[in-house]
Amino acid sequence: MAQGDTPIRVTDSLTLALENRLTEVAVLFERMEAFNRRCGLSEDDAYVLTLVMEEVFTNVVRHGYPAEGGHEIKIRLELAGDVITVVFEDDARSFDPVQAAPANLDAPLEERRPGGLGVHLIKTLMDDVRYRHEGGRNVLTLKKKLQPKE
């Protein structure tokens, strides 16, 4: 931070600890709806944020664990100024979406490999996507600059 700059204060946050079960998506949606409303997010920003959150969560549950149950997925959201930061932390199989091969959207449908569209969606809709593996845990950090309020 440059001298004289003041840090942007976190104005709202949400912390979730969900089990690695797809039924937990209902809890995610409920808590996200309340967070989006409390923060005054536009319909577009709320939709994008909720869509990305659901995509990451379901991918971790479906592809990260050999079986359901017994694992916790931690999610933190912070609103600071006009930027929302989302951090997913889990002990699933290591997977770096930043390094994942891009989906071939130009290939005919019958020639496309299954998968990869969710990662493409996340990378396209979020402004910053970072991954690290630390202490046996995946840490995925996503940032989104919100649209100016009308």
Sequence and secondary structure as in RCSB ss.txt:
>XXXX:A:sequence
MAQGDTPIRVTDSLTLALENRLTEVAVLFERMEAFNRRCGLSEDDAYVLTLVMEEVFTNVVRHGYPAEGGHEIKI
RLELAGDVITVVFEDDARSFDPVQAAPANLDAPLEERRPGGLGVHLIKTLMDDVRYRHEGGRNVLTLKKKLQPKE
>XXXX:A:secstr
  TT     EEEEEEEEEES GGGHHHHHHHHHHHHHHHT  HHHHHHHHHHHHHHHHHHHHHH SSSSS EEEE
EEEEETTEEEEEEEE SS   TTTS    TTS GGG  S  HHHHHHHHHSSEEEEEEETTEEEEEEEEE     
